[in-house]
Amino acid sequence: MLQALRNKIHGWPAAIVLGVCVFAVAFFGIESYFVSHVDTYVAKVGDHEISQQDWQNRMNELRQQAAQNPQSPFTAADLEKPELKQRVLDGMISQQLLQQANIDLGLTVADASVRSAIGSDPGFQVNGQFSPEAYRAILSMQGMSPGMYEQKVRASLATQLIPEAISNTTLVSDADVDAFFRLRLQQRDLSFVELPRPSLTDATVSDADIDAFYKSHIADYTTPEQVSVQYLEVKQSELKVGEPTDEQLHAYYDKFKQRYAQPEQREASHILINVPKNATPEQQKAALDKAKKIAAEATPENFAKLAAENSDDLGSKRTGGDLGWLEKGVANAAFDTALFGMKKGEVTKEPVLSPEEGYHIIWLRDAREGDAKPFAEVRGQLASDWAKNEGERLYNERAGQLADLTERNPGSLEPAAKELGLEIKTSPLFGREGGEGIPSDPKFALAAFQDDVLAQGNNSSLVQLGKGDAVVMHLAKHNAAAPKALADVKDAVRQRILDERVDAQAKKQAEDIAAQLAKGGDVAALAKAPVRTLAGLERSKLASITDVSPAILQQAFTLPHPVDGKPAWTTVQTGNGTYALVAVNKVVDGDPSKVEKAQRDALRGQMMDAMAQAATLEYIEALKKRTEIKIAQDRM
């Protein structure tokens, strides 16, 4: 066939076919015939892809936070739910939109802001001061270089540039504050009557009724799934550290001498004149000229004002350029050299050029000289620190051994128990929500119901219950969820059917009376119960009223104002199938003029925060509408 085609296509037809083929290859690229493109992103925001690696890293960070923080609003199990995964991805998309907006608006994070964020992190401080040695040691343990971590901090701060700018321009007027206090301090006069629970009119419940109710509510009459586990536990508090020798203390002192010394520090403020990346010679000259002009004008007396008016460092300009106390090595080399070569109270006469930022005018406000303490003076502190450090080392070593041994022998805890000299303990039966004793820890209960323990019969991975406390568990007993026999719950089912009938009667009774009151009926006569009144109720003081149902009090502040002095009665369920009728007789707005200035200022700040947050969310929604966003649900 191919040969016949060759024979028939020659001359000008052949030229046309060849031309079409050449055009196709030139236009689409010959590599498209050999390479297939496979998308791997979880989301694509404009041209930027949120990769599966980025996604997994974020999820792993959240899982680690959930495992380490007992106060975490979610558990590791929650993170497997589709709705929470979507919330996490939405957050990553919002961050990317803000970063792209920064580029469009020319916003950058100054090095000084990165330094300030790192320097104020308690995790890198020793005796309340930033420690370069601790900083480098901690990053090394995490497999990160200072440059990598600084980039991570810069990216995090970048997502706050626009929200901070929105916050700084959010205004709350006196009228807004007054409106809130008029509502907050509003007083209401209330009438209410608690209706007696009606008597049961039909107490007949057939076996068929019981059977049908039982089947339709089977989950309510099911014994929950329960497990009991064996576990090995390593606790730092139970490890014997021993007393350190002088040799060990001297070695520890030499290694961490910085902890027992007051490092040389400088308290500084600065004004930054930014030089854009890839700046033209004209832009560089303009920045230098501006910096020189400010340096010539700057004095300790006007420095804060000049910083607020001129500095491009958004993180410090609001505080007059304040950078706080700095040690050597925190800033870049050019800034460090200038700062530690100045005298107290001095302002640089010439701008200092630093890479990646621009020109700095520096004011040295104060200085602290270094002061190393001798070994003998800090020996007691050394012994305490050494014991704490040694305890952590022993715990990490022991926990690591436990994890390794139980992983190598996944079917039993006995080999690890024997080698480490640990006692195998057994928990009581508990459900997915936990139980008494150690199962009350959410992380312990969660691990017990993981697939590797519950279904596969393996040892769990190492579970960190808290700082210095870790366990590995193995399934001892599993009781599957099972419905209770109808004969065992028959009386309870009958009583519940009767209770629901009374509840329905109570609701209808309350609604019928409310309908008659709307036509002008007398509440006392219709309700056949005493009518109570409360005068001058305030929202902020409802908690102090203990003899009235909270449902009644809350309802009082959702009802409309009385019209022409006529209150409108409404029903409210007060619990246990009982109802009340509630009406507002009078409403008096609060007087904002009686509120102290401190209260007004505090409220203004809260309102500004709330309004700024709402405005930021609106801004992000606007960015979403004008940006093409693709989400690959199957890769989450």
N, C-alpha and C positions, 0 to 999 in steps of 0.2 A: 504493500500500500504506500509506504513512504517513498519507495523508488518511483511509483507511478506519479506521486505528487511532484517529485523532483523533475520528472520528465515533462509534466504539463506546465509547471510554473517556471517560466524563464522569460527573459526580456523585461519589458516594463512592468508586468505583474509581479515579477520577482523583486524588482526594485521597490515597489510599493510595500510588499510584505516585509522586506528587510528594513525599510524605513520605519514601519510601525514597531517592529521588534526593537530597533535601536532606541526609538523614542521612549518605549516602555521601560527599558533598562535604565536609560539616562534619567528619566523622570522619577521613578520609584526607587532606584538604587538596587544594584545587583545583590547587595547583602540581604535584601528582603526575601530573596529566593532561598537563602541558606540559613538565615537566623530568624527564629520566631521570638517575638517580644511577649513576655509574661509579666503582667502587673503583680506586684507583691505588696503594695501599700495597704495599710488599714484605712487610711483616709488621705485624700489629696485636696489640699487647700490652695487654690490657684495653681501655681506651678510647683509648689512645695509638697513633697510626699512625707506623710507620717509613716515611717516604715514599721514593719512587724517587730523589728528589734527595739525601736523607740517605744512602741506600745508595750512590749513585754517588760522592758526596763521600768516603765512607769508602774505597771501592775505589780512587779516584784517589789518596788519601793513601798507601795501601799500595803502589800501583804506583810512586809517586814515591820512596818509601822503598826499594823493591827496586832501582830504577834508580840511586839515589845511594849505596847502602850495599853494598859488595862482600861484606860478611859477612851479608847478609840471609838468613834461613833459607828464603826462597822467591824465585822469579823472577816477572817480570811474566806469563810464560806459565803459571806455576802458578796464578795468580789467575784464570785462565779455566777452571780445572777445577771441576766442580760440587761436589766434596767440600770444596775450600778455600773456595769461595763460601759454602757452608753453614756452615762454621766461623766465617767472618767475621760472617754474619748471626746465628748463635747468640751470638756475643760482644756484638753490638748489643742483642739481646733481653735478655741477662743484665744489661747496663748499664741498660736501661730498667726492668727489674724492681727493681734496686737503687735507682734514683732514685724509683720509686713507693713503695718501702718507706721511704725517707727521709721522704717526705711523710707517710706513715701514722704514723711514729714521731716526727715533729717534729724531724728532724735537718737542720741547715743548715751550710753552709760559711762560716766567719767570714771577713770581709774580710782579717783579719790573715794567715790561711792562704793566701789568694790572693796577697797581697803577698809573703809569704815564698817561695812557689813561683816567682813571676815574678822576684823579686830574686835568687834563687839559680840562675837559668837562665844557664849560661855564654854562651849566645848573645846575651844583653843586657848583658854585662859588658865593661868596658874596664879593662885593667890589674888584673883581679881584682875590680873593684868594679862594682856595678850602675850603668848609665849611662842616665838618662831620655832623653837625646838619641838614643842608639843604639836604645833601646826604641821610641821613636816613629818613627825612620827605618826600622827593619826592618818594623814593622807597616805603615807607609805603602807599602813596596815590595810587601807581600802584599795590599794593598787592604783592610786591616782598621783599625778604630779601636781605641784602648785599651779602650773599653767592650766592644767585640765580643770582643776577645781575652781580657779578664778574665772574660767570661761563659763562654767556651770552657774556660778554666782551671778556673773554678768547677764547671762540669759534670763535668770530668774528676776533680776532687778529690771531688765528691759521690759518685762510684761507689766511692770508697775508704773512706767513713765507716764503713759496716757492716763491711767486711773488717778495718779497723783495730780496730774495737770487738771483733770476734771474736778478733783476734790478741791484744789486750790482756787478754782474759779466758781465754786458753788456758793450761792448766797441764800441765806434765810433771813427774811425781813422780820421786823418787829411785829407786823401784822400776822405773819405765820406763827410766831411764838404765842401771840395773844390768842389766836384761834385755838391753839392746842390747849392752853390753860383754861380757856372758857369751857372747853369740853371736859378736860381732865378734872376740873374743880366743880363741875356741874352738880347741882343737888336735885334730887327727885323725891317727891312724896308718893308713897306706894300703898296700895290696898291689895290684900290677897286673902284668899280663903282656901284652906286645904280640905279637899273633898274626902269624905270617908270612903274607904274601900267597899265596893258593893258586895252584897252577899251572893253566893253562888246560886244561880237559878236552875241549873241543870247539872246534877252530880253523877249522872249515869255515864259510865265509860265502858264500852263493850270490849271484849277480847280482840275483836277485829280492829277497833280504834287503836288499841295498845300496840298491836302487831304492826299496823301501818305507820304509826308514829315512830316506833322503834327502828323500822327499816329506813325511814326517811331521815333519821337523825343518828344513824349507826356510828358515826364518828364520835358522837358524844358519849357513847357507851362502849368504847373500845379501850382496852388496857394498852397504854403506850409501849412502844418498843423500848427495851432496857438492855444494858450490858453491864458486865462486871469485868474489870481488867486487872491483870497483874502488872506491876510497874517497878522499875528501878529509878531511884532518885539521887541526884547529886546536888548537894547544897553547899555553897561556899561557907556559910556560917558554921557548918559542921566539920570542916577540914582543919586539921591541926597544922598551924604554920611554924611554930617554934620561935625561938629567940634568935635574932641576927647576931653574927659575930662582928667585931670591929672591922675586920677585913671586908665583909659584905657591906657594912654601912659606908666605909670609905669609898668603895667602888660605886655605890649608889649615889653618894654625894658628888663624886667626880662626873658621873654620867648626867645627873640632873642638877648641876650646880646653879643653873639659871633659876630654878624654883626657889632657891634660898638666897636670892640676891634681888635687890631693887635695880632693874636695868636702867641705863641712861635713857631718859625720856625728854621729849619736847612737846609742849602744848602749843598748837599752831592753828592759825586760820589762813585761808588762802582765797584768792580770786582767780578763777580760771577763765582764760580767753581761748576758746576752742579753735583749733586749726583743723578744718575738714580733711578727711582722707583724700589723697590725690589732689591736694590743694594746688591751685595755680600760683605762680610767683606773686601775682597781684593779691591773691587771697592771703598768702603768707605775710606779705608786707603790711596789708591792712590789719591783720591780727597783731603783728608786732608793734605797729604804731599805736594801736588802741591800748595794748598792754603797757607800753612805755608811758603813755599819757596818764593812765591810772596809777602806775608806780610812782610817777612824779607827784601826784596829788595825795597819795595814800599816807595816812598817819594813823597811829593807834586810836586816835579819837574818832576819825571818820571811816575807819576800815570796814566796820560792819555795814554801814550805810552804802559804801561803794560796792561791797560784795552783793548786797541785796539787789542793787540796781544793775550790776554789770556781769556778775559771775555766770558762767555757763555750766557750773556744777549744780544741777538741780537738787542734789542731795544735801548740800551744805549752805546754799545761798539764803535759805529761809532762816538760818541761824547765824547769819552774818559771816558765813564762810568757815564756821567752827569745824575743825577736824578732830578735836579732842587731843588726848595724849598719844604720841607716836613713838615707837622704838625704832632703832636702826633695823633696816631690812624689810620694814613694812611698806614703805614707799619705794618708787623707782630710784635708781642710783643718782640721777641728776637732782631730784627733789631732796633726797637724803643728804647729799653733799652740801647743798645750799643750807638746808635747815639746821644741820648739826655744826655748821660753821658760823652761825649767827650768834649775836649776843641777845640776851633777854630784852624784850621791848623793841627790838629792831624790826624794820620793814625793809624788804629787799628793794634796792634802788634800781636794779635791772631785772627784767622778767627772766624767769627760769624756764627753759624749754625742756619739756619731757616728751618722750616718744608716745605716740598713740593718743595724746591728749591735746597739748598746746602749751600756752604760756601761763606760768603761775606768778602771781605776786604774793609773797609770803610774809606773814607777821608772826614772829616768835613771841608768844605771850608769856610763857613761863618755861622753866627748865628744871629737871631733876637729875642730879648726878647719880651714877651707878654706885651701889653700896653692897658689896658681897659680905655675907655673914660667915664667920669662921665655923669650922666643923663642930667644935666643942659647944658653941652657942646653940646650934640647931640639932644636937644629937637626939634629943627627945622627939622632935618632929620627924627627924630622919627615920627613927625606929618605927614610928607610927606609919609613915608613908611606905616604908619598906614592907611592913607587915600587910598593909592593904594591897600593895602591888604584888607581893608574893602570894597572897590569898587569891587574887584574881588570876595569877599565872597558874597556880595549882588547880583552881576550878576549871579554867579553860582546858588545861591538860587532861583533867579527869573527865570532863564532859566530852572532850574529843575522843578519848579512849572508849567511853561508853557508846558513843555514836558508831565508832569503827567496829567494835566487837559485836554489837547487836545487828549491824548491817552484814557482817560476815557470817553470822548465825541467825538468819531471819526467822527461823521457826521456833526459837526458844530464848528466854532470858537467862537461863541457867549458866551457859558458858561465861557470859559477861559478869554475872553475879559472883561466880566462883573466882574468876581472875581478879576482879576488883574488890572482892570482899564486901559486896553489898547485899542487903537483905531484899528478897523479892516480897513486895507488899501486894495486897489484894484490896481493891476498892469495893465498896458496897454496890449494889445494883443502882443504876441511874439512867435517866433518859437523855434525849438530845439537849434538853434545857439545863442539864447538870443535876447535881444532887448535893447531899451533905458531905462535908469534909473536902478532900482534894478535888472531887468532881465539880465542886462549886466554881472552880476556875473555868471560865468559858473556853480557854485554849485547851485545857485537859479534856473537856467534854467533846469539843470539836474533833480533836485528834482521835478519840476513841471510835468515832463513827465514820472515819475516813475509810475508803475502799480497801486500802492495803491491810488495815487491821480487821475490819468487820467482815469483809468478803473473802480476802485472800489468806487471812490467818497469819500474816507476817507481823514482825515487830514494827512499831511505828518509827518514824524518823525522830531525831532529838527534838523535844518540845521545850522551848524556853518559857517557863511559867512566869518568871520575873527575873530581875537582875540577880545572878548568882543562884538560880534554881532551875534545874532542867530534869526532865524525865524521858524515859523510853517505856512504852507499854506494849502489852500483848493481850489479846482477847482471852478471857477466862470463861465467860458465860454470855450467851446471847438469848434473850427472850423476845421473839418477834411480836409485833403488835397483833392483838387478837380481840375480836368482839366478845363482850361479856354475854353470857347466856341470858336469854330473855327472862327466864324464870328468876334469875338473880336480881334483875333490875325492874321487874314488872311493877312493883309498888312505886318506885321512883318515877317511872314513865307515867303511870296513872296520875300521880300528884302533879307532874309537870303539865299534863293535858288540862287538868282542872285549873292550875294557876294561869295558864294562857287564856282560858275562857274568862276568868275573872279580869285579867288584864284587858281583854277586848271590851268587856262590859264597862270597866272603869273609863276607858278612852271614850266610848260612845256617850257615857253619862256626862263627861266633862264637855264634849263637843256640843251636846244637846243644850246644856245650860248656857254655854257661851253664845249659842245661836239665839236663845230666848233673851239673854241680856242685851244683845245687839238691837232687839226690838223694844227695849225699854223695861224689861223685867227687873224685879228686885232681887239682888244677889243673895241676901240673907235668907229670903223665903225659898228661893230656888235651890240654893246649895244646902240648906238645912245644916249649916255649920257656922261657927263664929267668924266674923270678918275682922282681920287684923290690919292695922295701919302702921307704917314706918315713915317718919318725916326726916327730911334733910339727908337722904342717903348720898354718899359720895363714892365714886368708883374705887378710889384709893383706900377706902376704909371698910370695904365689904368683908375682908378676911376677919375683922374683929367681931362680926356678928355671927354668933355660934348657934343661936336658937331658931334659925330660919334656914330652910334648904338652900344650898348654894345655887341650885337651878333656878329658884324663884328670884334670887338677888341678881343673877346674871341676866335673866329675862327682863328685869326691870329696866335695864339700860340698853335694850334692843327695841323697845316699844316706841311708837311715835308719840309726839307731844299730844296732849288732849286738845280736841277741837271744840271751841266755844265752851270750854270748861267741862266737856263731857268726856270721861275716860273711856277707852276702848278695852274691853276685857278679852283676854286670850288664855289659852290653856298651856300648861307646862307640865311635863312629866317629871316627878320628883323622885323616882326610884321605886323599885319593888312593886311596880304596877300601880302606883298611886299618882294622882293628878291634883293640880291646884289651878285656881283661876287668879289671874294677876292683872292689875290695871294701874296705870300711872295717872295720878291726880294733878300733879303740878311739876313744872320744870323751871329751875332758876339757873342761868348760866353763871360760871365762876367769874371772879373778878381778877384779871391779870395784873392789875396795879398792886395787888397785895403780895405778889410773888417776889421773893428776894432776888437780887441781881445774880448771885451765884447760881441759883436754880435756873434762872433764865439762860445764863451763859452755858450751863451744862446741857440744857435741853437743845439750845441752838447747835452745839457741837454734835449731839446725837442726830438731830435732824439733818445737819449737813452731811454726816456720814451716810445716812440712809438715802438721801437724795443723790449724793455722789455715786453710791453703789447702783441705784436705779438708772442714773444717767449713763454710767459705764456699760451696764447691760444693754441699754438702748443703743449705745454706740456700737457695741459688738454685734447686735442684731442687724444694724445698718450695714456693717462690714460684710456680714454673711450674705445679705441680699445682693450685694454687688460683686461677690466673689463666687466663682464656681467651686463647689465643694462636693466631692465624691466620697462615699463611705462604702467600704467593702465589709458588710456584716459577717460574711462567711469566714473572714480572716481574723475576727476578734476572739 
